[in-house]
Amino acid sequence: MDVLADVLTVTQLGNTVLGCSKMVSPWAMELSPDVYTSVHVMLRGSTWLRIEDQAPIPVAPGDVLLVRSGVRHALLDQPGRRPRPVAAVLAEMPARVARLSPEQANIATEILCAKYRFTHRGAHPLVSRLPALVHLTASNVAGDVQVQLLLQLLHLEATRRGSGSDLVVPRLVDTLLVFIIRNWLSLQPIGEGTASWFSALRDPGIRDALALIHDHPGKPWTVASLATGAGKSRAAFARRFTELVGETPLAYVTRWRMCVAAKALRDSERSISDVARLVGYDSVAAFCTAFKRSHDATPGQFRRAC
């Protein structure tokens, strides 16, 4: 089981947004905090990024930014600009670009942007423990042929929107997120700190245990059985798992079961009792209690709200 891809599949809520904009100076646009995780790719030109009220940082051509949902940020052509709402800035750009000569248009700043929505109730550590900003420099991704090809495909889809784009774009953005997180993860030290759950994917034993949980969320896991799958003693496994993942093995089992249950309730017609059995509960009442504790709603309420 590819745990990272599995988490992205289960926790995403669709509603992928993709766009590519040419920007003509002067400009500055603010992106208010919302439920979307944002990705910005500098295709041409350079810009500045301001996270919340921090000092702006430079963003060079080829850089890739991932800004966690709920984080207010602004993109600026110069650090001293006062940003305006993003919709207002983007609405006026086509007319401004049209007034440029072909040579000027070819050197205008160009930014590829995507938005991706995760479920937040009962959030998985992938969502809740991402840093506010993942900044991959051009040198970080220059040698990754897959990323470069993917960015070319996304650019084409954003600017030429052919038939089938509604099917293609979400899958390309899904893939881009996997590559961004994978590249960022490769730069993180294994151990405690900001990487947390992500570091667990690089620890062979804990990664194996996570794969078992993701492969079989309904299995009656115990700390001992997961430790055996990880090839560690029970005590050493429990300590290492908690250190990297940030919660005990059985707490993570419950969290993942609730993520799987939420997706099944949202995307299928399974009965609540079927969903309960899918994630390892013989008692519907026990499942409903665990689900409400995780999502602040009963399974029925959650389904009706989707």
Residue pairs with C-beta under 8 A, 6 or more apart in sequence:
1 211
1 214
1 215
3 201
3 207
3 210
3 211
3 214
4 126
4 178
4 181
4 182
4 201
5 178
6 214
7 124
7 126
7 214
7 259
8 126
8 174
8 177
8 178
9 174
10 124
10 259
10 260
10 263
11 118
11 119
11 123
11 124
11 126
11 127
11 259
11 263
12 116
12 117
12 118
12 119
12 174
13 117
13 118
13 119
13 266
14 117
14 170
15 36
15 115
15 117
16 114
16 115
16 116
16 117
16 169
16 170
16 173
16 174
17 36
17 113
17 114
17 115
18 112
18 113
18 114
18 115
18 154
18 157
18 158
18 169
18 172
18 173
19 90
19 112
19 113
19 114
19 158
20 43
20 110
20 111
20 112
20 113
20 155
20 158
20 159
21 90
21 93
21 110
21 111
21 113
22 93
22 97
22 105
22 108
22 109
22 110
23 45
23 47
23 77
23 93
23 108
23 109
23 110
23 111
24 93
24 96
24 97
24 100
24 108
24 109
25 77
25 78
25 109
26 77
26 78
26 81
27 76
27 77
27 81
27 89
27 93
28 74
28 75
28 76
28 77
28 78
28 81
28 82
28 83
28 84
28 89
29 74
29 75
29 76
29 83
29 84
29 85
29 86
29 88
29 89
29 90
30 72
30 73
30 74
30 83
30 84
30 85
30 86
31 38
31 67
31 72
31 73
31 74
31 75
31 86
32 72
32 85
33 69
33 70
33 71
33 72
34 69
34 70
35 69
35 70
35 117
35 118
35 120
36 69
36 115
36 116
36 117
37 66
37 67
37 68
37 69
37 115
37 116
37 117
37 118
37 127
37 130
37 177
38 65
38 66
38 67
38 69
38 73
38 113
38 114
38 115
38 116
39 64
39 65
39 66
39 67
39 113
39 114
39 115
39 116
39 173
39 176
39 177
39 180
40 49
40 59
40 64
40 65
40 67
40 75
40 111
40 112
40 113
41 63
41 64
41 65
41 111
41 112
41 113
41 151
41 154
42 59
42 60
42 61
42 62
42 63
42 64
42 109
42 110
42 111
43 61
43 110
43 111
43 112
43 151
43 155
44 61
44 107
44 108
44 109
44 110
45 61
45 107
45 108
45 109
45 110
46 58
46 59
46 60
46 61
46 109
47 58
47 59
47 75
47 76
47 77
47 109
47 111
48 56
48 57
48 58
48 59
48 75
48 76
48 77
48 78
48 79
49 56
49 57
49 59
49 65
49 73
49 74
49 75
49 76
49 133
49 135
50 56
50 57
50 73
50 74
50 76
50 79
50 83
51 57
51 67
51 71
51 72
51 73
51 132
51 133
52 71
52 72
52 73
52 132
55 79
56 74
56 76
56 79
57 135
59 65
59 75
59 135
60 137
60 138
61 138
62 137
62 138
62 141
62 142
63 135
63 136
63 137
63 138
64 135
64 136
64 140
64 141
64 147
64 180
65 133
65 134
65 135
65 136
66 130
66 133
66 134
66 136
66 177
66 180
66 181
66 184
67 73
67 132
67 133
68 130
68 131
68 132
68 133
69 117
69 118
69 120
69 127
71 132
71 133
73 133
74 83
75 83
75 111
76 83
77 109
97 105
97 108
100 108
112 151
112 154
112 155
112 158
114 154
114 173
114 176
116 173
116 174
116 177
118 124
118 126
118 127
119 127
119 259
119 262
120 127
121 262
121 294
121 295
121 296
121 297
121 302
122 255
122 258
122 259
122 262
122 294
122 295
124 255
124 256
124 259
125 196
125 197
125 245
125 246
125 247
126 181
126 197
126 198
129 194
129 196
129 197
129 198
129 246
131 194
134 180
134 181
134 184
136 180
136 183
136 184
140 183
140 187
141 147
141 148
141 183
142 148
144 179
144 183
146 179
147 176
147 179
147 183
150 172
150 175
150 176
150 179
151 176
153 172
154 169
154 172
154 173
154 176
157 165
157 168
157 169
157 172
181 198
184 198
185 195
185 198
185 199
185 201
185 202
188 194
188 195
188 198
188 199
189 195
189 199
190 199
190 202
190 203
191 199
191 244
192 199
192 243
192 244
193 199
196 244
196 245
196 246
197 244
197 245
197 246
199 244
200 206
200 207
200 210
200 241
200 244
200 245
201 207
201 210
203 240
203 244
205 230
205 231
205 232
205 237
205 240
206 230
206 237
206 240
206 241
206 244
206 245
208 229
208 230
208 231
209 226
209 227
209 229
209 230
209 237
209 241
209 249
210 245
210 252
212 219
212 221
212 226
212 229
213 221
213 226
213 252
213 253
213 256
214 256
217 253
217 256
217 257
217 260
217 278
217 279
217 280
218 257
218 277
218 278
218 279
218 280
219 280
220 280
221 249
221 250
221 253
222 250
223 234
223 237
223 238
223 248
223 249
223 250
224 234
226 237
226 241
226 249
227 233
227 234
227 236
227 237
227 238
230 237
230 241
232 240
237 249
238 248
238 249
241 248
241 249
241 252
242 248
242 249
245 252
247 255
254 290
254 294
255 294
257 279
257 280
257 281
257 290
258 279
258 290
258 291
258 294
258 295
260 278
260 279
261 275
261 276
261 278
261 279
261 287
261 291
261 299
262 291
262 295
262 302
264 270
264 275
264 278
264 279
265 272
265 275
265 299
265 302
265 303
265 306
266 302
266 303
266 306
270 278
272 284
272 287
272 288
272 299
272 300
273 284
275 287
275 299
276 282
276 283
276 284
276 286
276 287
276 288
279 287
281 287
281 290
287 299
288 298
288 299
291 297
291 298
291 299
291 302
292 298
295 302
297 305
